[in-house]
Amino acid sequence: MSTQTRGFFGIGVYHPKTEENIGTLWRHAYLYGADFIFTIGRRYRKQATDTPKTYRHIPLYHYETYEDFTVHLPFGARLVCVELDASAHALPATNHPDQAVYLLGAEDHGIPASILAGHQVVQIPSLRSESMNVAVSGTMVMYDRFVKRGRDS
């Protein structure tokens, strides 16, 4: 049985551009052991990309604003922003907190600088400085956490 040695994590998107990305992220969150997913700014509707019906396994929370989201962060959780930003550290060099909540920026506008300030910021290195699909980015972050935290196979 695959179990995380300690901690928990959730992953979500700030003002998601398309609902299909949330369905795909939800599916991969289920595969990599997320405890919850969330959106800030828009609601999720059931998507065809969610073929394993992950709503039966992992809750999705919706927050109208970033302020509402921060009030509901789990006790002890560290917010880790995933964004293309000059202050960001490369994902391969990242140590994942035991209790983490990953916030992804949407492809068209990202996470505002006011939110990035004061939080751990990571980015996924690539050959180009263009944004990556948000569901793919989230999957890569969850995979990186999965590998580095010594999950049993």
C-alpha positions in Angstrom: 0.0 0.0 0.0 1.3 3.4 -0.9 1.3 5.8 2.0 2.9 9.1 2.6 5.1 9.0 5.7 3.7 12.2 7.1 1.8 15.3 6.2 -0.8 16.2 3.6 -1.2 18.4 0.6 -3.8 20.1 -1.5 -3.5 21.7 -4.9 -5.5 24.4 -6.7 -5.7 27.1 -9.3 -6.1 30.9 -9.0 -8.8 32.0 -11.4 -8.7 29.0 -13.7 -9.1 29.8 -17.4 -10.8 26.5 -18.5 -12.8 24.0 -16.6 -11.2 21.1 -18.5 -7.9 21.9 -16.8 -9.6 21.5 -13.4 -11.0 18.1 -14.4 -7.5 16.9 -15.5 -5.8 18.3 -12.4 -8.4 16.6 -10.2 -7.8 13.3 -11.9 -4.0 13.6 -11.4 -4.5 14.7 -7.8 -6.3 11.4 -7.2 -3.4 9.5 -8.8 -0.7 11.3 -6.7 -2.5 11.2 -3.4 -3.7 14.8 -2.9 -6.0 15.3 0.0 -8.0 18.0 -1.7 -8.1 20.4 -4.6 -9.5 23.9 -4.9 -10.2 26.8 -7.1 -10.1 30.5 -6.3 -12.4 32.8 -8.4 -14.4 30.5 -10.5 -16.6 27.4 -10.0 -15.9 24.0 -11.3 -18.4 22.0 -13.3 -18.2 18.3 -14.0 -15.9 17.5 -16.9 -15.4 14.6 -19.3 -11.7 14.7 -18.4 -12.6 13.4 -14.9 -13.0 9.8 -16.1 -12.3 8.1 -12.7 -15.0 10.3 -11.1 -12.6 11.7 -8.6 -15.3 13.8 -6.9 -16.1 10.5 -5.0 -12.5 10.3 -3.6 -11.1 13.9 -3.2 -13.0 16.9 -2.2 -12.9 20.1 -4.3 -13.3 23.4 -2.5 -14.2 26.7 -4.2 -13.2 30.1 -2.8 -14.6 33.3 -4.2 -11.5 35.3 -3.3 -7.9 34.8 -2.2 -8.8 36.3 1.2 -11.5 33.7 1.7 -9.1 31.0 0.7 -6.4 32.1 3.3 -9.0 32.0 6.1 -9.6 28.4 5.3 -6.0 27.1 4.9 -5.5 24.0 7.0 -3.7 24.6 10.3 0.1 24.4 9.8 -0.1 24.3 6.0 2.5 26.2 4.0 1.4 27.9 0.8 3.7 27.1 -2.2 3.0 29.2 -5.3 3.8 27.6 -8.7 4.5 30.5 -11.1 6.9 31.9 -13.7 8.6 34.6 -11.6 12.1 36.0 -11.2 11.9 35.0 -7.5 11.0 31.4 -8.1 13.2 28.4 -7.3 13.4 25.6 -9.8 11.2 22.6 -9.0 14.0 20.0 -9.1 15.7 21.9 -6.2 12.6 22.3 -4.2 12.0 20.6 -0.8 8.3 20.0 -0.3 6.8 21.0 3.1 5.1 18.2 5.1 1.9 20.2 5.1 1.7 22.0 1.7 -1.0 23.7 -0.3 0.1 24.4 -3.9 -1.4 27.3 -5.7 -1.0 27.4 -9.5 -1.4 30.5 -11.6 -3.8 30.3 -14.5 -2.2 30.3 -18.0 -3.5 33.7 -19.1 -2.7 35.9 -16.1 -0.9 33.9 -13.3 -0.8 34.7 -9.6 -0.6 38.4 -8.7 2.7 39.6 -7.2 0.9 40.6 -4.0 0.1 37.0 -3.4 3.5 35.7 -4.3 5.2 38.0 -1.8 6.2 36.2 1.3 5.5 32.7 0.0 7.7 29.9 -1.4 7.6 30.2 -5.2 8.6 27.5 -7.5 8.7 27.1 -11.3 9.1 24.3 -13.7 12.2 24.8 -15.8 11.8 24.6 -19.6 13.6 25.7 -22.7 11.1 28.5 -23.3 9.9 31.2 -20.9 6.3 30.7 -22.0 3.6 29.4 -19.6 2.8 25.8 -19.4 -0.7 24.2 -19.3 -1.9 24.6 -15.7 -3.0 20.9 -15.3 0.4 19.7 -16.7 2.2 22.0 -14.3 0.2 20.8 -11.3 0.8 17.2 -12.3 4.6 17.8 -12.5 4.6 19.3 -9.0 2.6 16.4 -7.6 4.9 13.9 -9.3 8.0 15.7 -7.9 6.5 15.6 -4.4 5.6 11.9 -4.9 9.1 11.0 -5.9 11.0 13.1 -3.4 8.9 12.1 -0.4 9.7 8.4 -0.8 6.4 6.9 -1.7 6.3 3.2 -1.8 5.6 1.6 -5.2 
